[in-house]
Amino acid sequence: MLRKILLASLALLTVPAFAQEQVTVDYNYDGNANLSSIRAAVKISEFTDGRSVDNPNLIIAQGLGSDAGYSAEAPLAEILRDAFVQALTKGGANIVEADEEMQVVGEILDSSAELVDQDGVESIQLTIRATVALQRGGRSLFDTTLFGRGVAPADEGLAAAVHAALNRMVRELTGDDYFLMRLN
């Protein structure tokens, strides 16, 4: 009998990990950064996730009415990296997978969301904090911490807030004059 109670208790403790709400982010960069003047061959390395979470797909651990959190279709670090690859490629930068002159590295530090009132509309405000660095030969040429704060009406869902946060992060990096100067 005691064994059954222990097994039932363990099962209840693991339910939240499986009860995460799934969110399809499916991010596509639609901006227009002009990066064609970048001459260097740039590799965008795999981003890491420094959030100390068991599930790398986790967008937020809890909030917005869920105690178990919300998960994306892929690791959040991978989605963020892909956003930068899309933006730099579309902007005309010379993105390579090998034989790079420089590389962009990044790490997600934190992600959180809350419901806010945006001009009388209940909205989701998602903040993703990440470090991004530009390196040449293992030496850092540029580093920054980006705060991607995206706000979207709650009825559009968390995916819309993720898109807004990623768009802001991409804009901040591709609009940073010092970052662009170091790439040339």
C-alpha positions in Angstrom: 0.0 0.0 0.0 2.8 2.4 0.9 4.5 1.7 -2.4 1.3 2.7 -4.3 1.1 5.9 -2.4 4.7 6.7 -3.1 4.3 6.0 -6.8 1.1 8.1 -7.0 2.9 11.0 -5.2 5.9 10.8 -7.7 3.5 10.8 -10.6 1.8 13.9 -9.3 5.2 15.6 -8.9 6.1 15.0 -12.6 2.8 16.1 -14.1 3.7 19.8 -14.5 6.7 19.0 -16.7 4.3 17.3 -19.1 1.5 19.8 -18.7 3.4 22.7 -20.3 1.3 24.4 -23.0 2.8 24.1 -26.4 3.3 27.2 -28.5 4.3 27.2 -32.1 6.6 30.1 -32.6 7.5 29.5 -36.3 9.5 32.8 -36.5 10.2 34.4 -39.9 12.2 37.6 -40.0 10.4 40.2 -42.1 12.6 43.2 -41.4 14.9 45.0 -43.8 18.3 45.5 -42.3 20.9 46.5 -44.9 24.0 44.7 -44.0 25.5 44.3 -47.5 28.5 46.4 -46.6 29.7 43.6 -44.3 32.7 42.1 -46.0 33.8 39.5 -43.4 32.6 35.9 -43.5 30.6 35.5 -40.3 29.5 32.3 -38.6 26.6 32.4 -36.2 27.5 29.7 -33.7 25.0 27.7 -31.7 23.5 29.8 -28.9 23.4 28.4 -25.4 20.8 28.6 -22.7 21.9 29.8 -19.3 18.5 29.8 -17.7 19.0 26.6 -15.6 15.9 24.9 -17.0 15.3 21.2 -17.6 13.4 21.8 -20.9 15.4 23.9 -23.4 12.2 24.5 -25.4 10.7 26.4 -22.4 9.7 30.0 -23.2 8.5 30.8 -19.7 8.4 28.6 -16.6 5.1 29.9 -15.3 2.7 32.8 -15.6 -0.1 33.9 -17.9 -2.4 31.5 -16.2 -0.1 28.4 -16.3 1.8 27.0 -13.4 3.7 24.6 -15.7 4.8 27.1 -18.3 4.9 27.3 -22.1 7.2 25.4 -24.5 8.1 26.2 -28.1 8.5 23.6 -30.9 12.3 24.0 -30.6 14.9 25.1 -28.0 14.5 28.8 -27.4 18.2 29.4 -27.9 17.9 27.8 -31.3 15.0 30.0 -32.2 16.9 33.1 -31.1 20.0 32.0 -33.1 17.8 31.4 -36.2 16.3 34.9 -35.9 19.8 36.4 -36.2 20.7 34.0 -39.0 17.6 35.1 -40.9 18.2 38.8 -40.3 21.8 38.8 -41.3 21.3 36.6 -44.3 18.3 38.7 -45.5 20.3 41.9 -44.9 23.0 40.7 -47.2 25.8 39.7 -44.8 28.2 36.9 -45.7 27.0 34.2 -43.4 29.0 30.9 -43.5 29.1 27.6 -41.6 32.9 27.2 -41.8 36.1 29.1 -42.6 34.7 32.2 -40.8 36.6 35.3 -40.2 34.3 36.2 -37.3 31.7 34.5 -35.3 28.6 35.6 -33.4 28.0 33.7 -30.1 25.0 34.1 -27.8 23.4 32.9 -24.6 19.9 33.3 -23.3 20.1 34.6 -19.7 16.4 34.9 -18.8 12.9 34.9 -20.1 9.7 36.1 -18.4 6.2 37.3 -19.2 3.4 39.2 -17.6 0.0 40.5 -18.5 -0.1 44.2 -18.9 -2.6 46.9 -20.0 -1.5 48.3 -23.3 -3.7 51.3 -24.1 -6.7 49.5 -22.6 -6.0 46.2 -24.2 -4.9 43.2 -22.1 -1.5 42.3 -23.6 1.3 39.8 -23.0 4.7 41.4 -22.4 7.5 38.9 -22.9 11.1 39.8 -22.1 14.0 37.7 -23.3 17.4 38.7 -22.1 20.5 37.4 -23.9 24.2 38.2 -24.3 25.6 38.4 -27.8 29.3 38.7 -28.7 31.2 39.1 -31.9 34.6 37.2 -31.8 37.6 36.9 -34.0 40.1 34.2 -33.3 38.6 33.7 -29.8 39.0 37.3 -28.9 35.9 39.4 -28.2 35.5 42.4 -30.5 32.0 43.3 -29.3 29.6 42.2 -26.7 26.2 43.4 -25.4 23.2 42.3 -23.5 20.0 42.5 -25.5 16.6 42.9 -23.8 14.0 41.8 -26.3 10.7 43.1 -24.8 7.8 42.2 -27.0 4.2 43.2 -26.4 1.2 41.6 -28.2 -2.5 41.6 -27.4 -3.3 38.6 -25.2 -5.9 37.3 -27.7 -3.0 36.9 -30.3 -1.2 34.6 -27.9 2.3 34.1 -26.6 3.8 33.3 -30.1 3.0 36.9 -31.1 4.8 38.3 -28.1 7.8 36.0 -28.9 7.9 37.4 -32.5 7.8 40.9 -31.1 10.6 40.2 -28.7 12.8 38.6 -31.4 12.1 41.4 -33.8 13.3 43.9 -31.2 16.4 42.0 -30.4 17.3 41.7 -34.1 16.7 45.4 -34.6 18.8 46.3 -31.6 21.8 44.2 -32.8 21.6 45.1 -36.5 21.0 48.8 -35.7 24.0 49.0 -33.4 26.6 51.1 -35.1 29.5 49.7 -33.1 28.5 46.1 -33.9 28.4 47.0 -37.6 31.7 48.8 -37.5 33.4 45.8 -35.9 32.1 43.6 -38.6 34.0 45.5 -41.3 
